[in-house]
Amino acid sequence: MSDMAWLIIAIICGIIEVATMGFWFLWLALSALLVSFLTWLNVVTELSYQVIVFSVITLFFVVFTRPLAVRVFKTREVKSNVDALIGLTGIVTMDIVPPEAGQVKLQGEVWTARSNRKLSQDSLVRVRAVEGVTLYVDPIEEDGGV
């Protein structure tokens, strides 16, 4: 295969990488670019050797450099939506008497809430889980413990 064919493969893989940002096609693009260069220099002329060199370079990139690139470029995950509510403190606005639900005010919003213990109005609670639109809360004791 010609050096131009490998260059076209590199460009296509590069475009796919930009569209997906998964750090898979980047290594294919770089490998194809290197094979294109080696073919242009007539270092590897037979297709079978070109494929072998492409495979070895790709394997090297994926095994040894992809984990590093993912770690460097991966943004820190930020809790969003209801996951961000876990651990927050709220106040009981309607008594919670198991197995019935009550209500808790959390960040200015009133939520349906359940607990394993009876909780009176104005009690402080900490969110331990969220399922759908229901908070599962635990009481916060006077001494600051849970």
C-alpha positions as CSV (number, residue, x, y, z in Angstrom):
1,M,0.0,0.0,0.0
2,S,1.3,3.5,-0.7
3,D,2.4,6.1,1.8
4,M,-0.6,8.2,0.6
5,A,-3.1,5.4,1.5
6,W,-1.6,5.2,5.0
7,L,-1.8,9.0,5.2
8,I,-5.5,9.0,4.3
9,I,-6.1,6.3,6.9
10,A,-4.3,8.5,9.5
11,I,-6.5,11.5,8.6
12,I,-9.7,9.5,8.7
13,C,-8.7,8.0,12.1
14,G,-7.8,11.5,13.3
15,I,-11.2,12.9,12.3
16,I,-13.0,10.0,14.1
17,E,-10.9,10.7,17.2
18,V,-11.9,14.3,17.2
19,A,-15.5,13.3,17.0
20,T,-15.4,10.7,19.7
21,M,-12.6,11.8,22.1
22,G,-12.1,8.3,23.4
23,F,-8.3,8.0,22.8
24,W,-8.6,5.0,20.6
25,F,-8.5,6.4,17.1
26,L,-5.7,8.7,18.1
27,W,-3.3,5.8,18.4
28,L,-4.5,4.3,15.1
29,A,-4.0,7.7,13.4
30,L,-0.5,8.1,14.8
31,S,0.4,4.5,13.9
32,A,-0.9,5.0,10.3
33,L,1.1,8.3,10.1
34,L,4.3,6.5,11.2
35,V,3.7,3.7,8.7
36,S,3.0,6.3,6.0
37,F,6.4,7.9,6.8
38,L,8.2,4.6,6.9
39,T,6.6,3.6,3.6
40,W,7.6,7.0,2.1
41,L,11.2,6.3,3.2
42,N,11.0,2.8,1.6
43,V,11.8,1.2,5.0
44,V,8.7,-1.1,4.7
45,T,7.5,-1.7,1.2
46,E,5.4,-4.9,1.4
47,L,1.9,-4.7,2.6
48,S,2.3,-7.6,5.1
49,Y,5.2,-5.8,6.8
50,Q,3.3,-2.5,6.8
51,V,0.3,-4.2,8.5
52,I,2.7,-5.8,11.1
53,V,4.4,-2.5,11.8
54,F,1.1,-0.8,12.1
55,S,-0.2,-3.4,14.5
56,V,2.9,-3.4,16.7
57,I,3.0,0.4,16.9
58,T,-0.7,0.6,17.7
59,L,-0.4,-2.1,20.4
60,F,2.5,-0.2,21.9
61,F,0.6,3.1,21.9
62,V,-2.6,1.5,23.4
63,V,-0.8,-0.4,26.1
64,F,1.8,2.1,27.2
65,T,0.6,5.6,26.4
66,R,-3.3,5.5,26.3
67,P,-3.6,5.0,30.1
68,L,-1.3,8.0,30.7
69,A,-3.2,10.2,28.2
70,V,-6.6,9.2,29.7
71,R,-5.3,10.1,33.1
72,V,-3.9,13.4,32.0
73,F,-6.8,14.6,29.9
74,K,-9.7,13.1,31.9
75,T,-11.6,15.9,33.7
76,R,-12.5,15.4,37.3
77,E,-16.0,14.0,37.6
78,V,-18.5,16.4,39.2
79,K,-21.5,15.0,41.0
80,S,-24.6,16.2,39.3
81,N,-28.3,16.1,39.8
82,V,-29.5,14.0,42.7
83,D,-26.1,12.5,43.4
84,A,-24.9,15.9,44.6
85,L,-27.6,15.8,47.3
86,I,-26.1,12.8,49.2
87,G,-24.4,13.9,52.3
88,L,-26.2,17.3,52.5
89,T,-28.0,18.5,55.6
90,G,-31.7,19.3,55.5
91,I,-34.5,20.0,57.9
92,V,-37.7,18.0,58.5
93,T,-40.8,20.1,57.6
94,M,-43.3,17.3,58.1
95,D,-42.9,14.5,60.6
96,I,-41.4,11.2,59.2
97,V,-43.0,8.2,60.9
98,P,-41.8,4.9,59.3
99,P,-43.1,3.3,57.1
100,E,-44.8,6.6,56.0
101,A,-42.9,9.4,54.3
102,G,-42.6,12.9,55.5
103,Q,-41.0,16.0,54.0
104,V,-37.5,17.5,54.2
105,K,-36.4,21.0,53.1
106,L,-33.1,20.8,51.3
107,Q,-31.4,23.7,49.5
108,G,-34.7,25.6,49.5
109,E,-36.7,22.8,48.0
110,V,-39.2,20.5,49.8
111,W,-38.6,16.7,49.1
112,T,-40.5,13.6,50.1
113,A,-38.3,11.8,52.6
114,R,-38.2,8.5,54.4
115,S,-36.1,7.3,57.3
116,N,-35.6,4.2,59.5
117,R,-36.5,6.2,62.6
118,K,-39.3,8.6,63.6
119,L,-38.2,12.2,63.0
120,S,-40.0,15.2,64.3
121,Q,-40.5,18.5,62.5
122,D,-37.5,20.8,62.6
123,S,-35.1,17.9,63.1
124,L,-31.8,18.1,61.2
125,V,-31.1,15.2,58.9
126,R,-28.4,14.1,56.5
127,V,-29.2,12.6,53.1
128,R,-27.9,9.1,52.7
129,A,-29.5,8.1,49.4
130,V,-31.9,9.3,46.7
131,E,-34.3,7.1,44.8
132,G,-36.4,8.9,42.2
133,V,-37.9,11.9,44.0
134,T,-37.5,10.5,47.5
135,L,-34.7,11.3,49.9
136,Y,-33.6,8.6,52.4
137,V,-32.3,10.5,55.5
138,D,-30.7,9.8,58.8
139,P,-31.0,12.0,61.9
140,I,-28.1,14.3,62.9
141,E,-27.7,13.9,66.7
142,E,-27.1,17.0,68.9
143,D,-23.5,16.1,69.5
144,G,-22.8,16.3,65.7
145,G,-22.7,12.5,65.1
146,V,-25.0,10.6,62.8
